[in-house]
């Protein structure tokens, strides 16, 4: 858009009012936010939810209760994230799940613990935010299947298979492949996730892993924070054939706000440096890392809200409007111009209004598509549990490709 906000107001543009009306009916269901990790590494809070104090605005971060309310967020998948190389991965995964549950316990007036698709509407009726639990990265399994059932019992309803590094059973988009995408143990993980009714998340997996999982899964999948590879050729983004496959699978791709996954100009600029910033947005200090690169290569191009809208249009063109959502990946780091924090979701939807999306389509992308996927995954899980016993064993029990 060439017009400034003042120019839009002068000609009576009511897109923001329309966007807010849409989000009033279908409050945003965001597919990915790393607030639990932000709380864990905060120098003062050090994992203490009460000490972090979500009731106040955190100007140097991007997520807190006042701005979640302003952003009209109705449901959130919080990521129990840890770096792949962190010590004690099984313990750390549980600690991260515990932070999410303590967020819920600390603010029962704001967050409704959500474990089923129906909890989205329950939270909406109560004026609360549905709090869903995700695990980001299968490193915490330590190559065993049993932890999946413990995670499920603790409330996990979505699992991002890996992070920036390849595991012993699934290949990452930003690391060397070792498994042809997905090996036999990886297929067993997918089968057990299907049986438990946990959404399989292909964000961070290699393109070949995406294809292998789509061939193996019995339930819809999600790409919880992922853009279009044809618009920005970062390997974290989804290729067109995978987007097209989501129609048959019934899953969805959720547009993300990580600048290096949005702007091709920024992607090209990052290639001139060591590239780690775009491949690993969870660096210890991503803003300092960016500053270091700028000192060597000049000011970085900026990703923008409008470019996120470009990706959404491209995702819709290949996957269809029934298979697109929003997965911001707010993590306390770099953000696009116009999407600096969780209060800005209505402004993205206003841009989509201006581009001609119907209110019905916007409600689907805001929340209804993800609610549908959750409901279908739950249904598949109930059916599979009637006929299939729990999968047991460790990676050594699943030899072969």
Helices and strands as residue ranges (DSSP letters): H 5-10, H 15-25, E 28-33, H 35-41, H 49-52, H 65-70, E 73-81, H 89-106, E 111-113, H 119-126, E 129-136, G 138-141, H 146-153, E 156-160, H 184-196, E 199-201, H 207-216, E 221-223, H 240-249, E 252-255, G 259-261, H 264-271, H 276-279, H 286-297, H 305-319, G 321-323, E 324-326, G 342-344, H 345-354, H 359-363, I 364-368, H 369-387, G 395-397
